């Protein structure tokens, strides 16, 4: 019974995560939701395919210890990619804000001289 409950919890969590990330992907550009969904689902299936190849290969070579190490390495790689993207987005927003402030200052100077 405990196994069935844990599988239910894992399935619920997985579906909740997919719904949340898919919603976020669709909201990136509301005018192009079909394209965003296509790209999102392509990467979902690509990730599943890569996992279906890497998991059994790791188990064959080193058993569950290597599967766990491989999963941990993939999680760390994902966190590094997320951190890099977050940093790049933050820098881009800061640059956009600085550009906006510079344009406003130039507009004020132009209005004052006319």
C-alpha positions in Angstrom: 0.0 0.0 0.0 2.8 2.4 0.8 4.4 1.8 -2.6 1.1 2.6 -4.4 0.7 5.8 -2.3 4.3 6.9 -3.1 3.8 6.2 -6.8 0.6 8.3 -6.7 2.5 11.2 -5.0 5.3 11.0 -7.6 2.9 11.0 -10.5 0.9 13.9 -9.0 4.1 15.9 -8.5 5.3 15.2 -12.0 2.1 16.2 -13.6 1.9 19.4 -11.4 5.4 20.3 -12.5 4.7 19.8 -16.1 1.5 21.8 -15.9 3.3 24.7 -14.2 6.3 24.8 -16.6 4.1 24.4 -19.6 1.9 27.3 -18.5 5.1 29.4 -18.0 6.3 28.4 -21.5 3.0 29.4 -23.0 3.0 32.7 -21.3 6.4 33.8 -22.6 4.7 35.0 -25.8 0.9 34.9 -25.8 0.7 35.5 -29.5 2.8 32.4 -30.3 1.6 29.8 -27.8 1.4 27.0 -30.4 5.1 27.4 -31.2 6.1 27.7 -27.6 4.1 24.5 -26.8 5.9 22.7 -29.7 9.3 23.6 -28.5 8.4 22.8 -24.9 7.0 19.3 -25.8 10.0 18.6 -28.0 12.4 19.2 -25.1 10.2 17.1 -22.8 10.3 14.2 -25.2 14.0 14.7 -25.9 14.7 14.6 -22.1 12.7 11.4 -21.8 14.6 9.8 -24.7 18.0 10.8 -23.3 17.0 9.4 -19.9 15.8 6.2 -21.5 19.2 5.7 -23.1 21.4 6.9 -20.2 19.6 5.2 -17.3 19.9 1.6 -18.5 23.4 2.2 -19.8 24.5 3.4 -16.4 22.8 0.5 -14.7 24.5 -2.0 -17.0 27.9 -0.5 -16.3 27.7 0.4 -12.6 24.4 -0.6 -11.1 22.2 1.7 -9.0 25.2 3.5 -7.7 26.1 4.8 -11.1 22.5 5.6 -11.9 22.3 7.7 -8.8 25.6 9.4 -9.6 24.4 10.1 -13.1 21.1 11.5 -11.9 22.9 13.7 -9.5 25.2 15.0 -12.2 22.3 15.8 -14.5 20.5 17.7 -11.6 23.7 19.7 -11.0 24.1 20.4 -14.7 20.5 21.6 -14.8 21.0 23.8 -11.8 24.1 25.3 -13.5 22.2 26.0 -16.7 19.3 27.5 -14.7 21.7 29.8 -12.7 23.4 30.9 -15.9 20.1 31.7 -17.6 18.8 33.5 -14.6 22.0 35.6 -14.3 21.8 36.4 -18.1 18.2 37.4 -17.8 18.9 39.6 -14.7 21.8 41.3 -16.5 19.6 41.9 -19.6 16.8 43.4 -17.4 19.3 45.7 -15.7 20.7 46.8 -19.0 17.2 47.5 -20.4 16.5 49.5 -17.3 19.7 51.5 -17.7 18.9 52.1 -21.4 15.4 53.3 -20.5 16.8 55.7 -17.9 19.3 57.1 -20.4 16.6 57.6 -23.0 14.3 59.3 -20.5 17.2 61.6 -19.4 17.9 62.5 -23.0 14.2 63.2 -23.6 14.2 65.6 -20.6 17.3 67.4 -21.9 15.8 67.7 -25.3 12.5 69.2 -23.9 14.4 71.6 -21.7 16.5 73.0 -24.6 13.4 73.6 -26.8 
